Amino acid sequence: MATIKVSLAWAWPETAGEAGISVNSGATIGDVLIQAGHSGAAILPRVVAKGAAGFGVWGRGRPKTHVLRDGDRIEIYRQLTADPKEARRTRAQKGK
């Protein structure tokens, strides 16, 4: 079976990184996460795998069942620490 190369990116307060990984053609985001977590080097830190709020490919949200193509960049998203609308209101109030 042919293989494709994808990259896996994350940014957490404790850790951030990007790693290249080779997977079989037809692999999904879920397949890559499993492979990255079980690899000998444990590419994906446990804190990232447990705290993921969602996933995306090149900045567009995708489910774990999304089939990947060669060169895709998988992004692992974390929970927001504050509501963006509320943070903006707070900043606006401070400016008055």
N, C-alpha and C positions, 0 to 999 in steps of 0.2 A: 504494500500500500504506500502511496506517496505521502510525503510529509510536507508540512508548511511551517513557516516561522512566524510567530506572533510575539508581541511584547506585552508585559503585564505591568501596569503602573499603579502606584498608590501613594497617598500623602496623609499621614497621621501625625498627631502631635509628637508621638514617641519615635516614629520611624517613617521614612519615605524612601521610595526606590522605584526602580524600573529594571525588569529582568527580561531577557529574551528566552524563549522556550520553543522547542520543536514539538509539534504534535501531528498526529495522523490527519490527513485530509478528511474533512467532514466533521471535525471535532467541534464541540460547542464550548461556550464560556464555562459551563459547569465542568466539562472534561478537563479544561486547562487548570481550573482551580484545584481540582482533585490531584492532578499530576504535580502541580507546583507545591502543594501541601505535603505530598508524600515523597517528593524527590529526596535524594540523598543529602542535598545541601539545604533542604527546606527553604526553597526560594521565597515562599510567602510566609511572613511572620504570623504566628497564631493570633496575635492581637488584631491583625487586619482581617483575617478570615472570619473571626467571630463577630467583629463589629461592622461588617459591611451593610450599608443601607441600600445599595443598588450597584448596578454595573452598567457600563457603556462601552461603545466602540467608537473611537474618534469623536468623543464629546456628545454622542447621542445615546440616550438610555436604551438598554437592551435587556431582555430576560436571559436567564441562565441557559435557555434552550437555543439561543441564537447561534447559528452555524457560522463559523469563522472562515475568512479567506486569508491567503498568504499576505503577510505584511500588516495585518490588523493590529491596532493598539487597544488592548483591553484596559479600561480604567475601573478601579474599585472605588466607589464613593462611600463616604462616611456620613454619619448623622450630622446635621447642622447643630452648632452650639447655641445659636440664637435665631429667632425668627427674623428674617431680613427686613420685613416691613417694620417691625417693632424697633429694631436697631436703628433704622433710618429716622423714625419718629424721635427717638431718644437724642440722636445727633442733632436733629433740627431744633429740638427744644433747648439744647445746650448753646446753640448759636444765637438764640434770641436775647 
